[in-house]
Amino acid sequence: MKLRLLFASALAALLVVAAGCTTASGPRHNLDVVTLANGTQAHRVQCLGLLESSKTCMDKVTEVCGERQPLRVSSIDRAMSGFEPENDPREIIFVCQTPQPVVQAPPPPPVETPATQPRTITLNTDANFAFDEAALLPAGKEELDRFVSESEGVNIGTVVISGHTDSIGSKAYNDRLSLRRAQTVHDYLASKGLHAGRYDVRAYGFSKPIASNATAEGRARNRRVEVQTSGITLR
């Protein structure tokens, strides 16, 4: 009879000890909200009962966050006195993050392919040359620099440079002036490294007008240097 009473008393004591390891917020865990050092609100789940495992904590983390992404801030691993931790966390502090939408990277810009079609540019001499001179003004140099830059990546078979004037003055004078200006353009393009197999410099004076020389506006249009390219291939 005494043995039965002792066994019953021992069983009752064991149940009391087991009951002391359960939690106030659930049969297998404690869950509360804590404030981190930076002021952020986080969740803390504790699974300290004798029969619980780390899976109990992780299941609760998943339940709390739902569709959001849990991010572990810290954890306390179960370890017996004098032994290394067993990689079995029994307390986890975590926050729930809203999944970030996947941002598609913009497509790379299209690769610019250098033009291989014949080109013609026209320099109006009033804006691009000094009066009655063959020297290029800054505007003329900028126009030719742009032409050279746009021709990067190609080989040009032939560059024809033609000088033209209005009808004021003698034919000999205008022929010389148109030649000097065309030669100036040739020298400038060659100095900038334009990839051309051959240059053809021509002087037409006032023999090929594109407008009437009877008006100031027409004469201004006739004073020009034209640059024509052909035989263009990719390098």
Secondary structure, 3 states (H helix, E strand, C coil): CHHHHHHHHHHHHHHHHHHHCCCCCCCCCEEEEEECCCCCEEEEEECCCCCCCHHHHHHHHHHHHCCCEEEEEEEEECCCCCCCCCCCEEEEEEEEECCCCCCCCCCCCCCCCCCCCCCEEEEEHHHHECCCCCCECHHHHHHHHHHHHHCCCEEEEEEEEEEECCCCCCHHHHHHHHHHHHHHHHHHHHHCCCCEEEEEEEECCCCCCCCCCCCHHHHHHHCEEEEEEEEEEEC
